[in-house]
Amino acid sequence: MANVTKFKFYFSFRSPFAAIAVYRIRRLAIFNDFEIALIPTWPEVIFGGHMDNPTDNLFKISYVFADAARQAEEAGLPADYLHALAKHFLIPTDVDFKKEKVGLKMPAENWPLTHHAFLYAQERGKGWEFADAVFAERFSFHGGKSQDVTDPEVLRGIAEQLDLNPTELVTAYEAGTYADKQAEFVRQSEIDGTFGVPFFVCGEGESKQVFWGNDRIANLHKA
């Protein structure tokens, strides 16, 4: 197999695991010479059931934040906020799980707003910086208070930090600037079989390999 020097990295700003993967890969010297395509995805909108929504399953969401806290600590990130979240998702002892599936009823979340804002930043050469900043605000990786990164005002603040036009950034989704590009990402993700994030794809055709999760980053680099 020929050397592969580029790969696709599917992520979502909704996911703590994707947050840790962005933080790690951006800082790992072994990936300095790789061309990495950061591709935003979000489950309820574009995957029609192929990409799991962990909040539908209380067992899974209980595990997600406990494990994300462990992974954050291993990556050298503040994990207090993730530990606090994990304590909110306790499995009840008074439910007959044979009769019902227990999950969380989440309010509507406008992830397209944030993901299209990322595409705006990426087009201006600041995709990684924007992703880092959004995840830091969302999961309190900066040690401060967690922020709602689907709030236009929070995104405006991040844009100002990165010397990006705040108004253009927060209106990118409403303007439909990246609608065609996002539609192509949907097609790519379905071809690649993306079902969760972080999800990595390297190679093409018969030599293509896919990897899911932070614990596969070493395997990704080996591939």
Sequence and secondary structure as in RCSB ss.txt:
>XXXX:A:sequence
MANVTKFKFYFSFRSPFAAIAVYRIRRLAIFNDFEIALIPTWPEVIFGGHMDNPTDNLFKISYVFADAARQAEEA
GLPADYLHALAKHFLIPTDVDFKKEKVGLKMPAENWPLTHHAFLYAQERGKGWEFADAVFAERFSFHGGKSQDVT
DPEVLRGIAEQLDLNPTELVTAYEAGTYADKQAEFVRQSEIDGTFGVPFFVCGEGESKQVFWGNDRIANLHKA
>XXXX:A:secstr
     EEEEEE TT HHHHHHHHHHHH GGGTT EEEEEE  HHHHSTTSS  GGG HHHHHHHHHHHHHHHHHT
T   HHHHHHHHH    SS  TTT           HHHHHHHHHHHHHTT HHHHHHHHHHHHHTTTSS    TT
SHHHHHHHHHHTT  HHHHHTHHHHTTTHHHHHHHHHHHHHHT  SSSEEEES GGG EEEESGGGHHHHHH 
